Amino acid sequence: MKRKLILILKTFLFLILLGGVLVAVMLVTERKTSYMKNKDFFEEAKKDHLDVLFIGSSHVINGINPLDLYEEYGITSYNLGGHGSLLKESYWQLIRALDYCKPDYVVVDCFMMDRNYEYIDEMYEETPEEFRQAAISQLHLNMDAYPLSKLKMAAVKDLVHDPDIQKQYLFDFIVYHNRWSELEQKDFQKLVGTSEYNMLMGAEMKHELEEDITYSYEYDNEARLPEHTVCEEYLMKIIDECQRDGIGIVLTFLPFEGEPQDFQSANSAADIAANYGVPYINMLQMGDVIDPRVDLSDPGHLSTTGARKVTNYLGEWLTQNADLPDHRGDAEYSKWDELCADYNKELRDKSVSYRQLSTQLNLLSLGKTSSILYLTEDSPALQDPWFRHIVSNLSGTDRIEEAAMNHQQYFLLVDRASGNIYEAVDYEEVENMSTSMGEMTYVPIEKRFRLLYLTSDEENNFLYDDDHLSDDIQLITYDNDSGEILSHIYCESSHNYEIDE
């Protein structure tokens, strides 16, 4: 009898250890992107800290920054957007989220409302297989972090037709168990609760710029979708759900380089908003919200600066139209202040060290550091309209156009502490510039030789280096408050604005 009890005990212990190993293996091998994106959602929802939820596609995840919204307006929010998410997916994302919190407002973007198919694993008959597989993969971002439940099973069944593919989202170990060759340190960190996670309350910013994006199509105010689509139906379901629960709702169409089907979707969304009596913000019709040449990272997605402008526009609207509290200064929301500080430091670091000059100049427009830019008279950058536009966006003037027209050297100093901006073209001198480094003077002497010095120290020339005589661009960044020089970059613009290490 005693031996039998010992055997049972050993078997029981073995099963416990085996179960623990299996759980550990599942935690290590599963893809972490969904948990990284949604970790703070679950934590902030539990604290009842979320006043606004944003839902939609990658236009939302890349186009609205909850930390900017909090820093400027004190509004707490979470970005639940997902890459490739249709309105049908957004509906289920909202329904699952409402299981954890009840926000005051939901902002839903109506991009891809023209899509008219039931299941992401089938799409249209002519849809390329790689698009179908991408949609199947992208759905994991919005699904994996949520535990198995009747609600999750209903969502999966409604979104995915193939029972075998449905199992990927209900038991994701099926697709992740063979990730051994891909494992990194962060995969093991989840075991001890130190894994990385999204620090922007669900958003993802795109810092890079794609060269010279302009709109190809003129907006058509009369265009409408030719048929009632599945996505239209689920937009109405989202509105019904919010109105039934007493949640305010705003429809949007965020800006990008729209095409005819997008204009149809945007106008049809306006009709739905009018029928339901809900506000609608169609930024495709607004030419002054963003500047596509600096605020689009690619034709379909906003850059960091574009996301800030869109977020500020929505923040202004919410402040004027919704009775939402300002949580800034409330000790209970100190985590938001910490995240904002970390994000601002990240932007500052990228403004100083980004390895693409065009992107770095655009990030400097956010004002996290002060800067000095110099271009020689024969710089190819002066003949590049896109580059000149980026500089004009930083300076706030068109004086660089004068330098380009006459092939003359160009100087720009943007001092954030004083708010002063100084420019010089050709052999124009600028004396007694007030900066956080001290009073400065700029004197161009001859081609490839110019002086920039502290008025109190004429011996130290900031714009001369024998080792970089062939470089046609110099960019200096310095701290807004202390005046400490943070970087001095030399660049040959003919090398596609890439900065050497």
N, C-alpha and C positions, 0 to 999 in steps of 0.2 A: 504494500500500500504506500509506504514511504517513497519507494523508488518511482511509483507511478505519479505521485504528487510532484516529485523533483522533475520528472520528464515533462509533466504538464507546465510546470513553472518555466523550465528551459524553453519549451516551445513558445510559451506566451512572451517571454523576453525576446526570443528570436524574431517573432512576428512584429513586436514593437520596434526593434532595431531595423528590421527590413522596411517597415513602414516609414521610419525616420529617414532611412537612406533614400527611399523612393521620393519622399517629399523634398529632400535636399537636392536630388538629381533634377526634379521638376523645376525647383526654384532656380537652379543654376542654368539649366538649358533653355528655359523659356526666354523669348525675346523681351527685352525690358522697355521698349519704347512706350508702350501704353501705360505702364506703371510710372515711368519717368514723367510723362505728360500729365497724368491725372492724380498724382500723389497729393498735391496740395488741394485739389478739388475736394477729395474726401475729407481732408483735415479741416478745411475752411467751411465746408458744408456742415460738418458736425458742430462747429462753433456758431453756426448761423451768421456767418460773416459775408455771405455773398448776396449783394443787392441786385446784380445784373448778371445774366448768362448770355454769352454770344454763341450762336450756332451757325453752321454753314460749312463751306468747303475750305480748300487751302487759301482762298481769297480772304477768309476770316482769320485763319490761324496765322497767316503772314501779314494781315492788314490791320489788326486791332490789338493794341498792347495794353492789357489791364494795369500794368505798372505806370505807364504814362497817364492813364485815366485817373489813377489814385493820386499820383504826385500833383497833377494839375487841378483836380476837382474833388479829391477825397472820396470818390465813388469806388466801392469794392466790387470786383467782377471776376468772372472766369471765362477763359476762351476755350470753348468746347468744340471748336472747328476741327475738321479732319480732312486730310488730303484726299481729294476725289469724292468727298461726301456729297451725295445727292440729297435733295430735300426729304426723300424717304428715309435715308439714314439719319438726317438731322432730327426728324420726328422721333425716331426711336432713341436717339441720344438724349433728347429732351425728356422723354418719358422716363428713362432710366435715371436721369439726373434729378427729376422731381421726387424720386424715391428717397433722396438724400437731403433735399433742401427745397424751400419755396422762395424763389427770388421775387423782388418787386417788379422787375422788368426782364423780358426776353427780347433780344435783338436777333432777328433771323435774316440772313442774306439769301437772296433769291437766285443766285447764279445757277446755271444749268437747269432752269425750270423747263427748258425745251425737251429734256430727256424724257422719253416715253416708253420705258420698259419696266417690267415687274421685278426682275431679279438681276443682281450684279454679276452673277456667274453665267448669265445667258446674254444679256444686253440685246443688241440687234443682231440679226442674222449675218450682216456683213461686217460686224465689229472684228477687228484683228485680234488674234488670240493673245498677243502681248498686252493689249488694253484690258482684256478680261482678267488676265492673271494679275495685272497691277491693281485692279479694283478689289480682287479677292485678298491680296496682300494688304492693301491700305485699310481695309475694314478692321484688321486686327488692332490698329491704333485706337479705335474707339471702343473695341469690344473686350480686349484681354484683361483690362484692369478690373472689370466688373465681375463679381463672383457669380457662379452658376445659380440661376433662379428661374422661376416660371416666366418672369418678365424677359430675361435674357433669352430664354428658349423661344419665346414668342417673337422677339425681334429677329433672331437668326432665321427662324422659319419664314418670316415675312420677307426677308432680304435675300435669302439664298435658297435656290430650288433644289440643288443636288444634295441628297441626304449625307453623302460622304463628305462633301465640302462643309456642310453644316457642322459636322463633328469637330472641324478645326477650331471653331470658336467656342464650342461647349467644353471640349477637352483638348486644349491647345498643345498638350504634351505630344499629341499625334504628329504635329508638324515641327515641333521644336526638339524632339528627343535626339535628333541626329546633328545637333549644332556643335558637337564637341570640337571640331576643327576651327570653329569661329570664336570660341570662348575667349573673353578678355577678363582683365582684373575686375571690371565693373560687374560682370556676371556673378562673381563670387561674393561681391560686397553685399548683395541683398540678404545673404545668410546671416550677416551680423548687423543688418539695419543701417549700413553706411553707403548705400548705393547712390549714384548721382540721380538728380531729378530735374525736371523743368523748373527754372527759376523765374519764369515770366507769367505765372498763373495760366499756363496752357498755351501761350502764344509762342511763335517762332519767328524771329526777325531775319530778314534777308538783307545783308549789308551790301552785297555786290551790286554793281550796275552793269547793265547791258548797253552797249554803245548806241546812243542816239535813237531812242524809241519815239516814234511819232504815230499819231492815230491815222489809220489807213482808210477808215470809213466814216462818213458823216452820219450823225445820229438821226434816225428816222422816227419822228414822233407818232406816226400813224401805224407803224408795223405792229402786228399782233401774231401770236402763235396760231397756226392754221388749225390746230386741233387741241382738244382738252387732254392734258398729259397726266401721267402718273404723278409727276412731281408737283403739278398744280394741285392735284387732289390732296397730297400730303402737306402742302403749304396750308391749305384750308383746315386740315386736321390739326396742325400746329396752332393756328389761330383759335380754333374751337376749344382746344385744350386750355390755352391760356385764358381765354374769356370765361370759360367754365370755372377755372380755379381762381379767378379774380387777379390774374397776373397781367400787368401792362405789357403790351407787345408793340414793337416797332419793326417794320420791314425795311430792308435796305437793298441797294444794289451798289456794291463798292466799285470804285473806279479801276479801270484797266483798259487795254486796247481792245475795245469791243468789236464784235463782228455782227452781221445782220441778224443771226439767230439770238444774239444777246440783246439786241434792241427789241426784238419781238418778246423775249422773256421779260425784260424790264417793263415794257408797257403793259403786258398782260398782268404782271404783278401789281401794277398801279390800279388796274381794274378790280382785282381781288381786294386790295386794300380799301378801295372806295366802297365796295359792296359790303365789307365788314365794318367799315367806319374806323379803321386803324391807320395810324400815321405811316407814311412811306417816304423814305429818303433815297431818291434815285441819283446817285453821284455820277452815273454815266452821262446825265444831262447837264452836269455842273462842270463847266470848264475851269473854274477857279479854285477847286478844292486841292488839286495836286498839279504839279508840273511834271508831265510824263518823262521829260528828258533827265530828271534827277530823282523822281519819286517812284519810278517803276524799276524793279530789279530785272524783270523780263516783261514781255508783252502782257502776261497774265497775272503778275503778282507785284504787290507794292514793295518798295525798298523800305529800309528803316525810317528814312525821312518821310516817305509817303505814309507809312503806318502812323507816324506821329501826327501828321496833319489830319488824317481820317479820324484817328482816335480823339483828337482835340475837337473836331467838328461834332462828333457824336457826344463828347463830354459837354460841349456847350448846349447841344439840343437837350440832353437829359437834365442838365442844370436848370434850363428854362421851362421844361415841360413836365418833369417828373419830380415828385417830392421825395428826394433821396437825401439821406444825411451825409454830412461831410465828416469822415472818420479821421482826418488828419489831426494829430495831437492826442488822440485817444490811446491810452496805454494798452488797451486790449488789442489794438491793431498794430502794435510795434513791429510785428513781423513784416508787415507791408513796408514800413519805413526802412527796415534792414534790407529787404529785397530791392527797393528802389536805390538805396545807396550802392549795393553791389552792382546793379545794372548800370548806374551812372559811371562807376569805376570801369566797368567793361567797355562802355562807349568811349570813355576817356583814353583807355589803353589802345583801343582800335584807332582812335583819332591820331594817336601818336605813332603807331607801328604797323598800320595796315600795309601790306606789300603791293598794293595796287594804288597808284597815285590818284586816279580819278575817283575811286571809292573813298580814299582817305580825305580828299578835299570835300567830298559831299558830307562825310561824317563830321568834318570840322564845322559845317553849317549848324550843327546842333549846339555848338557853343560850349562844349566841355573843356576845350583848351583854346588858347590864343595862338595866332599863327602869323608867319611872315612868308610870303611867296615872291620869288624872283624868276623872271624868264628873260633870256638873252634875246636880242633883236632878231636873230636867225633861228629861233626855236621853232621846230615844226609844230609844236603845240599851238602857237599863235595862229596857225593857218587851219586849225581844227575847230570847226564851229561848235561841236559838242563839248570839247574841252573848254572853250571860251565861255560857253553857257554855264558850265559847272562853276567856273571862277566868278562869273557875274552873279550867280546864285549866292556865292559866299560873300562877295563884296557889296552886293545890293546896287551896283551901278553897271554901266556898259563901257567903262573906260578902257577895258581890255580890247574892245573893238577898235578903238582909236590906235592902239599899239599894233594890232594886227594889220590894219589898213595901210599903215605907213612903215611896217617892218621895224618897229622900235621896241626897245626893251621895256619891261613892265615890272612894277613893284607894287606889292600890296601888304599892308600890315593891319591885322584885325586884332584889336586889344579888347578882350571881353570885360576886364575889370573896369575900364573907363567908358566902354561902349563906343570908343573912337575907332574909325576906319580911315586909313590913310592910303592914298594911291599916287603913283607917279608914272609918267610915260616919257620915253626918250631920255633927255638929259635934264629933266625936271628934278630939282632938289626939294627935300622935305626936312625942315628943321624943327627941333623942339617937339617931337612926337611924345605924347604922354602915354606911357605904358607901365605895366606892373613890373617890368625890368628896370624902369627908370626913364628919364628923358632921353630920347634917341634922335639921331640925325642920319639921313640918307643922302649920299652924294654920288651920282654916277660920274666916273672919270673918263672912261673910254670903253670900247668893246671888250667884254670879258673882264673888266676891272671896275669895281664900284665899292663904295664905302658904306657900311652901316655900323654905327658905333654909338655907345653911350656918350652923351654930350660931355660927361665928366671923365671919359676915358677914350680919347681919340686913337690910342695905340692899338686897341683891340677891334679888328674888323671882322664882323660876323659873316660877311659875304665873300670871303676869299679863301681859296684853298688850292695850292699848287697841284695837288693830286687829283683834282676834279675839274681841270680847265675845259675838258671836252663836254662836261655835262651842261645842258642848256636850261635845266630847272633846278632850283634850290627851294626847299621847304623846311622852315624852322617852326617847331611847336614849343610853346612855353606855358608854364602854369599860370592860370588866371589870377591867382592871388599872390604867390610868392615871386613870380617872374622867373623861376628856375627853368632853364632850357631842358626840354624833355627829349627832343630829337632834332637832328640836322640831317636832312635827306637830300641826296643828289640823284638826279635822274636824267637819262637821255630819253626824251619823249619819242624818238624814233623807234624805241624798243617797246612800244605798246604800253608805255607808262608803268612798266614793271620795275619795282624798286629792288636793287641788289641788296643782299644781306650784308 
